[in-house]
Amino acid sequence: MTRAIIEYGCDTLDVLIPTGTDLDDAFDAIDAETGESLRINGWMIENIDFDQAGSIY
């Protein structure tokens, strides 16, 4: 899993994304703060910053 900060509309999400995920399509992620499963439409992402440490799991 890779940790990322995603700007998505008016929200900023701190999420865990499976390594190798196609970010241009809809994909599943886990909210890093709550553990909630999320479905994100990649084409709606305004900005994405990956954790400096890279993969964490």
PDB file of N, CA, C and O in Angstrom:
ATOM      1  N   MET A   1       0.846  -1.178   0.000  1.00  0.00           N
ATOM      2  CA  MET A   1       0.000   0.000   0.000  1.00  0.00           C
ATOM      3  C   MET A   1       0.891   1.242   0.000  1.00  0.00           C
ATOM      4  O   MET A   1       1.980   1.253   0.574  1.00  0.00           O
ATOM      5  N   THR A   2       0.396   2.277  -0.657  1.00  0.00           N
ATOM      6  CA  THR A   2       1.091   3.552  -0.715  1.00  0.00           C
ATOM      7  C   THR A   2       0.186   4.617  -0.112  1.00  0.00           C
ATOM      8  O   THR A   2      -1.008   4.663  -0.407  1.00  0.00           O
ATOM      9  N   ARG A   3       0.746   5.458   0.718  1.00  0.00           N
ATOM     10  CA  ARG A   3      -0.026   6.540   1.326  1.00  0.00           C
ATOM     11  C   ARG A   3       0.012   7.756   0.409  1.00  0.00           C
ATOM     12  O   ARG A   3       1.055   8.093  -0.152  1.00  0.00           O
ATOM     13  N   ALA A   4      -1.145   8.414   0.262  1.00  0.00           N
ATOM     14  CA  ALA A   4      -1.229   9.582  -0.612  1.00  0.00           C
ATOM     15  C   ALA A   4      -2.190  10.611  -0.036  1.00  0.00           C
ATOM     16  O   ALA A   4      -3.146  10.266   0.658  1.00  0.00           O
ATOM     17  N   ILE A   5      -1.927  11.869  -0.331  1.00  0.00           N
ATOM     18  CA  ILE A   5      -2.840  12.964  -0.015  1.00  0.00           C
ATOM     19  C   ILE A   5      -3.469  13.375  -1.342  1.00  0.00           C
ATOM     20  O   ILE A   5      -2.772  13.777  -2.274  1.00  0.00           O
ATOM     21  N   ILE A   6      -4.795  13.272  -1.417  1.00  0.00           N
ATOM     22  CA  ILE A   6      -5.510  13.545  -2.657  1.00  0.00           C
ATOM     23  C   ILE A   6      -6.419  14.752  -2.472  1.00  0.00           C
ATOM     24  O   ILE A   6      -7.208  14.803  -1.528  1.00  0.00           O
ATOM     25  N   GLU A   7      -6.310  15.717  -3.368  1.00  0.00           N
ATOM     26  CA  GLU A   7      -7.263  16.829  -3.434  1.00  0.00           C
ATOM     27  C   GLU A   7      -8.322  16.421  -4.438  1.00  0.00           C
ATOM     28  O   GLU A   7      -8.040  16.202  -5.616  1.00  0.00           O
ATOM     29  N   TYR A   8      -9.563  16.323  -3.938  1.00  0.00           N
ATOM     30  CA  TYR A   8     -10.673  15.736  -4.698  1.00  0.00           C
ATOM     31  C   TYR A   8     -11.883  16.638  -4.499  1.00  0.00           C
ATOM     32  O   TYR A   8     -12.599  16.516  -3.505  1.00  0.00           O
ATOM     33  N   GLY A   9     -12.111  17.550  -5.455  1.00  0.00           N
ATOM     34  CA  GLY A   9     -13.196  18.515  -5.266  1.00  0.00           C
ATOM     35  C   GLY A   9     -12.844  19.423  -4.109  1.00  0.00           C
ATOM     36  O   GLY A   9     -11.742  19.969  -4.060  1.00  0.00           O
ATOM     37  N   CYS A  10     -13.766  19.593  -3.177  1.00  0.00           N
ATOM     38  CA  CYS A  10     -13.513  20.458  -2.020  1.00  0.00           C
ATOM     39  C   CYS A  10     -12.929  19.673  -0.845  1.00  0.00           C
ATOM     40  O   CYS A  10     -12.742  20.240   0.232  1.00  0.00           O
ATOM     41  N   ASP A  11     -12.635  18.379  -1.027  1.00  0.00           N
ATOM     42  CA  ASP A  11     -12.104  17.534   0.041  1.00  0.00           C
ATOM     43  C   ASP A  11     -10.625  17.241  -0.165  1.00  0.00           C
ATOM     44  O   ASP A  11     -10.136  17.197  -1.294  1.00  0.00           O
ATOM     45  N   THR A  12      -9.923  17.042   0.948  1.00  0.00           N
ATOM     46  CA  THR A  12      -8.557  16.537   0.931  1.00  0.00           C
ATOM     47  C   THR A  12      -8.587  15.212   1.664  1.00  0.00           C
ATOM     48  O   THR A  12      -9.013  15.138   2.816  1.00  0.00           O
ATOM     49  N   LEU A  13      -8.133  14.165   0.989  1.00  0.00           N
ATOM     50  CA  LEU A  13      -8.191  12.818   1.542  1.00  0.00           C
ATOM     51  C   LEU A  13      -6.783  12.295   1.819  1.00  0.00           C
ATOM     52  O   LEU A  13      -5.884  12.443   0.992  1.00  0.00           O
ATOM     53  N   ASP A  14      -6.600  11.686   2.985  1.00  0.00           N
ATOM     54  CA  ASP A  14      -5.364  10.991   3.358  1.00  0.00           C
ATOM     55  C   ASP A  14      -5.695   9.514   3.220  1.00  0.00           C
ATOM     56  O   ASP A  14      -6.427   8.962   4.041  1.00  0.00           O
ATOM     57  N   VAL A  15      -5.161   8.871   2.184  1.00  0.00           N
ATOM     58  CA  VAL A  15      -5.597   7.515   1.857  1.00  0.00           C
ATOM     59  C   VAL A  15      -4.430   6.554   1.664  1.00  0.00           C
ATOM     60  O   VAL A  15      -3.288   6.959   1.448  1.00  0.00           O
ATOM     61  N   LEU A  16      -4.756   5.267   1.751  1.00  0.00           N
ATOM     62  CA  LEU A  16      -3.843   4.188   1.411  1.00  0.00           C
ATOM     63  C   LEU A  16      -4.352   3.576   0.114  1.00  0.00           C
ATOM     64  O   LEU A  16      -5.527   3.225   0.007  1.00  0.00           O
ATOM     65  N   ILE A  17      -3.466   3.447  -0.874  1.00  0.00           N
ATOM     66  CA  ILE A  17      -3.822   2.945  -2.193  1.00  0.00           C
ATOM     67  C   ILE A  17      -2.966   1.712  -2.479  1.00  0.00           C
ATOM     68  O   ILE A  17      -1.757   1.740  -2.253  1.00  0.00           O
ATOM     69  N   PRO A  18      -3.573   0.628  -2.974  1.00  0.00           N
ATOM     70  CA  PRO A  18      -2.764  -0.542  -3.338  1.00  0.00           C
ATOM     71  C   PRO A  18      -1.700  -0.174  -4.376  1.00  0.00           C
ATOM     72  O   PRO A  18      -1.981   0.560  -5.324  1.00  0.00           O
ATOM     73  N   THR A  19      -0.508  -0.674  -4.198  1.00  0.00           N
ATOM     74  CA  THR A  19       0.587  -0.426  -5.133  1.00  0.00           C
ATOM     75  C   THR A  19       0.186  -0.908  -6.523  1.00  0.00           C
ATOM     76  O   THR A  19      -0.375  -1.993  -6.677  1.00  0.00           O
ATOM     77  N   GLY A  20       0.478  -0.094  -7.529  1.00  0.00           N
ATOM     78  CA  GLY A  20       0.180  -0.456  -8.907  1.00  0.00           C
ATOM     79  C   GLY A  20      -1.215  -0.083  -9.380  1.00  0.00           C
ATOM     80  O   GLY A  20      -1.601  -0.433 -10.496  1.00  0.00           O
ATOM     81  N   THR A  21      -1.986   0.629  -8.544  1.00  0.00           N
ATOM     82  CA  THR A  21      -3.349   1.036  -8.911  1.00  0.00           C
ATOM     83  C   THR A  21      -3.332   2.027 -10.069  1.00  0.00           C
ATOM     84  O   THR A  21      -2.506   2.940 -10.101  1.00  0.00           O
ATOM     85  N   ASP A  22      -4.255   1.844 -11.027  1.00  0.00           N
ATOM     86  CA  ASP A  22      -4.424   2.781 -12.137  1.00  0.00           C
ATOM     87  C   ASP A  22      -5.217   3.974 -11.615  1.00  0.00           C
ATOM     88  O   ASP A  22      -6.419   3.862 -11.370  1.00  0.00           O
ATOM     89  N   LEU A  23      -4.557   5.103 -11.446  1.00  0.00           N
ATOM     90  CA  LEU A  23      -5.179   6.284 -10.849  1.00  0.00           C
ATOM     91  C   LEU A  23      -6.011   7.091 -11.840  1.00  0.00           C
ATOM     92  O   LEU A  23      -6.629   8.083 -11.455  1.00  0.00           O
ATOM     93  N   ASP A  24      -6.038   6.688 -13.105  1.00  0.00           N
ATOM     94  CA  ASP A  24      -6.844   7.384 -14.102  1.00  0.00           C
ATOM     95  C   ASP A  24      -8.273   6.851 -14.156  1.00  0.00           C
ATOM     96  O   ASP A  24      -9.136   7.467 -14.782  1.00  0.00           O
ATOM     97  N   ASP A  25      -8.529   5.732 -13.519  1.00  0.00           N
ATOM     98  CA  ASP A  25      -9.836   5.080 -13.523  1.00  0.00           C
ATOM     99  C   ASP A  25     -10.410   5.152 -12.105  1.00  0.00           C
ATOM    100  O   ASP A  25      -9.766   5.708 -11.216  1.00  0.00           O
ATOM    101  N   ALA A  26     -11.585   4.613 -11.878  1.00  0.00           N
ATOM    102  CA  ALA A  26     -12.129   4.505 -10.526  1.00  0.00           C
ATOM    103  C   ALA A  26     -11.319   3.441  -9.781  1.00  0.00           C
ATOM    104  O   ALA A  26     -11.005   2.392 -10.343  1.00  0.00           O
ATOM    105  N   PHE A  27     -10.984   3.712  -8.517  1.00  0.00           N
ATOM    106  CA  PHE A  27     -10.185   2.756  -7.748  1.00  0.00           C
ATOM    107  C   PHE A  27     -10.604   2.783  -6.279  1.00  0.00           C
ATOM    108  O   PHE A  27     -11.207   3.743  -5.798  1.00  0.00           O
ATOM    109  N   ASP A  28     -10.264   1.695  -5.584  1.00  0.00           N
ATOM    110  CA  ASP A  28     -10.557   1.575  -4.159  1.00  0.00           C
ATOM    111  C   ASP A  28      -9.374   2.088  -3.354  1.00  0.00           C
ATOM    112  O   ASP A  28      -8.221   1.924  -3.752  1.00  0.00           O
ATOM    113  N   ALA A  29      -9.669   2.709  -2.224  1.00  0.00           N
ATOM    114  CA  ALA A  29      -8.645   3.207  -1.309  1.00  0.00           C
ATOM    115  C   ALA A  29      -9.180   3.059   0.111  1.00  0.00           C
ATOM    116  O   ALA A  29     -10.366   2.803   0.321  1.00  0.00           O
ATOM    117  N   ILE A  30      -8.293   3.224   1.073  1.00  0.00           N
ATOM    118  CA  ILE A  30      -8.672   3.171   2.483  1.00  0.00           C
ATOM    119  C   ILE A  30      -8.319   4.510   3.111  1.00  0.00           C
ATOM    120  O   ILE A  30      -7.193   4.989   2.977  1.00  0.00           O
ATOM    121  N   ASP A  31      -9.284   5.115   3.797  1.00  0.00           N
ATOM    122  CA  ASP A  31      -9.037   6.368   4.512  1.00  0.00           C
ATOM    123  C   ASP A  31      -8.023   6.068   5.617  1.00  0.00           C
ATOM    124  O   ASP A  31      -8.279   5.224   6.476  1.00  0.00           O
ATOM    125  N   ALA A  32      -6.878   6.749   5.601  1.00  0.00           N
ATOM    126  CA  ALA A  32      -5.801   6.489   6.554  1.00  0.00           C
ATOM    127  C   ALA A  32      -6.164   6.890   7.975  1.00  0.00           C
ATOM    128  O   ALA A  32      -5.558   6.395   8.926  1.00  0.00           O
ATOM    129  N   GLU A  33      -7.132   7.771   8.140  1.00  0.00           N
ATOM    130  CA  GLU A  33      -7.515   8.230   9.470  1.00  0.00           C
ATOM    131  C   GLU A  33      -8.596   7.373  10.103  1.00  0.00           C
ATOM    132  O   GLU A  33      -8.548   7.106  11.303  1.00  0.00           O
ATOM    133  N   THR A  34      -9.584   6.931   9.301  1.00  0.00           N
ATOM    134  CA  THR A  34     -10.728   6.204   9.855  1.00  0.00           C
ATOM    135  C   THR A  34     -10.747   4.722   9.516  1.00  0.00           C
ATOM    136  O   THR A  34     -11.442   3.947  10.172  1.00  0.00           O
ATOM    137  N   GLY A  35      -9.982   4.312   8.486  1.00  0.00           N
ATOM    138  CA  GLY A  35     -10.001   2.932   8.037  1.00  0.00           C
ATOM    139  C   GLY A  35     -11.167   2.616   7.115  1.00  0.00           C
ATOM    140  O   GLY A  35     -11.339   1.468   6.704  1.00  0.00           O
ATOM    141  N   GLU A  36     -11.970   3.623   6.785  1.00  0.00           N
ATOM    142  CA  GLU A  36     -13.135   3.453   5.915  1.00  0.00           C
ATOM    143  C   GLU A  36     -12.705   3.167   4.476  1.00  0.00           C
ATOM    144  O   GLU A  36     -11.758   3.771   3.972  1.00  0.00           O
ATOM    145  N   SER A  37     -13.412   2.237   3.819  1.00  0.00           N
ATOM    146  CA  SER A  37     -13.169   1.955   2.404  1.00  0.00           C
ATOM    147  C   SER A  37     -13.793   3.051   1.555  1.00  0.00           C
ATOM    148  O   SER A  37     -14.919   3.480   1.808  1.00  0.00           O
ATOM    149  N   LEU A  38     -13.049   3.504   0.540  1.00  0.00           N
ATOM    150  CA  LEU A  38     -13.509   4.564  -0.348  1.00  0.00           C
ATOM    151  C   LEU A  38     -13.397   4.102  -1.793  1.00  0.00           C
ATOM    152  O   LEU A  38     -12.528   3.295  -2.123  1.00  0.00           O
ATOM    153  N   ARG A  39     -14.262   4.604  -2.644  1.00  0.00           N
ATOM    154  CA  ARG A  39     -14.170   4.410  -4.094  1.00  0.00           C
ATOM    155  C   ARG A  39     -13.932   5.797  -4.675  1.00  0.00           C
ATOM    156  O   ARG A  39     -14.769   6.685  -4.518  1.00  0.00           O
ATOM    157  N   ILE A  40     -12.798   5.992  -5.346  1.00  0.00           N
ATOM    158  CA  ILE A  40     -12.398   7.298  -5.853  1.00  0.00           C
ATOM    159  C   ILE A  40     -12.392   7.277  -7.373  1.00  0.00           C
ATOM    160  O   ILE A  40     -11.852   6.354  -7.983  1.00  0.00           O
ATOM    161  N   ASN A  41     -12.983   8.280  -7.979  1.00  0.00           N
ATOM    162  CA  ASN A  41     -12.943   8.441  -9.438  1.00  0.00           C
ATOM    163  C   ASN A  41     -11.666   9.195  -9.784  1.00  0.00           C
ATOM    164  O   ASN A  41     -11.573  10.405  -9.580  1.00  0.00           O
ATOM    165  N   GLY A  42     -10.696   8.476 -10.302  1.00  0.00           N
ATOM    166  CA  GLY A  42      -9.377   9.045 -10.559  1.00  0.00           C
ATOM    167  C   GLY A  42      -9.382  10.249 -11.475  1.00  0.00           C
ATOM    168  O   GLY A  42      -8.563  11.154 -11.313  1.00  0.00           O
ATOM    169  N   TRP A  43     -10.291  10.275 -12.433  1.00  0.00           N
ATOM    170  CA  TRP A  43     -10.334  11.393 -13.376  1.00  0.00           C
ATOM    171  C   TRP A  43     -10.790  12.693 -12.710  1.00  0.00           C
ATOM    172  O   TRP A  43     -10.700  13.760 -13.317  1.00  0.00           O
ATOM    173  N   MET A  44     -11.278  12.614 -11.470  1.00  0.00           N
ATOM    174  CA  MET A  44     -11.722  13.821 -10.760  1.00  0.00           C
ATOM    175  C   MET A  44     -10.666  14.351  -9.779  1.00  0.00           C
ATOM    176  O   MET A  44     -10.888  15.369  -9.124  1.00  0.00           O
ATOM    177  N   ILE A  45      -9.530  13.671  -9.677  1.00  0.00           N
ATOM    178  CA  ILE A  45      -8.464  14.110  -8.772  1.00  0.00           C
ATOM    179  C   ILE A  45      -7.828  15.382  -9.319  1.00  0.00           C
ATOM    180  O   ILE A  45      -7.435  15.446 -10.484  1.00  0.00           O
ATOM    181  N   GLU A  46      -7.735  16.389  -8.460  1.00  0.00           N
ATOM    182  CA  GLU A  46      -7.109  17.648  -8.845  1.00  0.00           C
ATOM    183  C   GLU A  46      -5.610  17.629  -8.586  1.00  0.00           C
ATOM    184  O   GLU A  46      -4.837  18.207  -9.351  1.00  0.00           O
ATOM    185  N   ASN A  47      -5.196  16.964  -7.507  1.00  0.00           N
ATOM    186  CA  ASN A  47      -3.779  16.883  -7.154  1.00  0.00           C
ATOM    187  C   ASN A  47      -3.571  15.653  -6.278  1.00  0.00           C
ATOM    188  O   ASN A  47      -4.435  15.295  -5.478  1.00  0.00           O
ATOM    189  N   ILE A  48      -2.426  15.015  -6.437  1.00  0.00           N
ATOM    190  CA  ILE A  48      -2.082  13.875  -5.590  1.00  0.00           C
ATOM    191  C   ILE A  48      -0.613  13.971  -5.207  1.00  0.00           C
ATOM    192  O   ILE A  48       0.250  14.164  -6.063  1.00  0.00           O
ATOM    193  N   ASP A  49      -0.332  13.835  -3.907  1.00  0.00           N
ATOM    194  CA  ASP A  49       1.035  13.838  -3.387  1.00  0.00           C
ATOM    195  C   ASP A  49       1.246  12.524  -2.645  1.00  0.00           C
ATOM    196  O   ASP A  49       0.481  12.168  -1.749  1.00  0.00           O
ATOM    197  N   PHE A  50       2.302  11.810  -3.039  1.00  0.00           N
ATOM    198  CA  PHE A  50       2.598  10.542  -2.394  1.00  0.00           C
ATOM    199  C   PHE A  50       3.481  10.761  -1.187  1.00  0.00           C
ATOM    200  O   PHE A  50       4.320  11.662  -1.173  1.00  0.00           O
ATOM    201  N   ASP A  51       3.288   9.930  -0.168  1.00  0.00           N
ATOM    202  CA  ASP A  51       4.071   9.978   1.054  1.00  0.00           C
ATOM    203  C   ASP A  51       5.558   9.882   0.709  1.00  0.00           C
ATOM    204  O   ASP A  51       5.949   9.121  -0.175  1.00  0.00           O
ATOM    205  N   GLN A  52       6.364  10.645   1.401  1.00  0.00           N
ATOM    206  CA  GLN A  52       7.810  10.646   1.175  1.00  0.00           C
ATOM    207  C   GLN A  52       8.421   9.260   1.360  1.00  0.00           C
ATOM    208  O   GLN A  52       9.416   8.921   0.719  1.00  0.00           O
ATOM    209  N   ALA A  53       7.816   8.460   2.243  1.00  0.00           N
ATOM    210  CA  ALA A  53       8.359   7.128   2.536  1.00  0.00           C
ATOM    211  C   ALA A  53       7.981   6.110   1.463  1.00  0.00           C
ATOM    212  O   ALA A  53       8.551   5.020   1.430  1.00  0.00           O
ATOM    213  N   GLY A  54       7.037   6.438   0.590  1.00  0.00           N
ATOM    214  CA  GLY A  54       6.617   5.500  -0.452  1.00  0.00           C
ATOM    215  C   GLY A  54       5.719   4.422   0.107  1.00  0.00           C
ATOM    216  O   GLY A  54       4.840   4.708   0.921  1.00  0.00           O
ATOM    217  N   SER A  55       5.925   3.182  -0.316  1.00  0.00           N
ATOM    218  CA  SER A  55       5.083   2.068   0.127  1.00  0.00           C
ATOM    219  C   SER A  55       5.248   1.841   1.621  1.00  0.00           C
ATOM    220  O   SER A  55       6.357   1.889   2.153  1.00  0.00           O
ATOM    221  N   ILE A  56       4.117   1.592   2.293  1.00  0.00           N
ATOM    222  CA  ILE A  56       4.184   1.383   3.742  1.00  0.00           C
ATOM    223  C   ILE A  56       3.746  -0.006   4.155  1.00  0.00           C
ATOM    224  O   ILE A  56       3.966  -0.393   5.303  1.00  0.00           O
ATOM    225  N   TYR A  57       3.131  -0.775   3.260  1.00  0.00           N
ATOM    226  CA  TYR A  57       2.718  -2.149   3.583  1.00  0.00           C
ATOM    227  C   TYR A  57       3.123  -3.069   2.469  1.00  0.00           C
ATOM    228  O   TYR A  57       2.870  -4.272   2.539  1.00  0.00           O
TER     229      TYR A  57
END
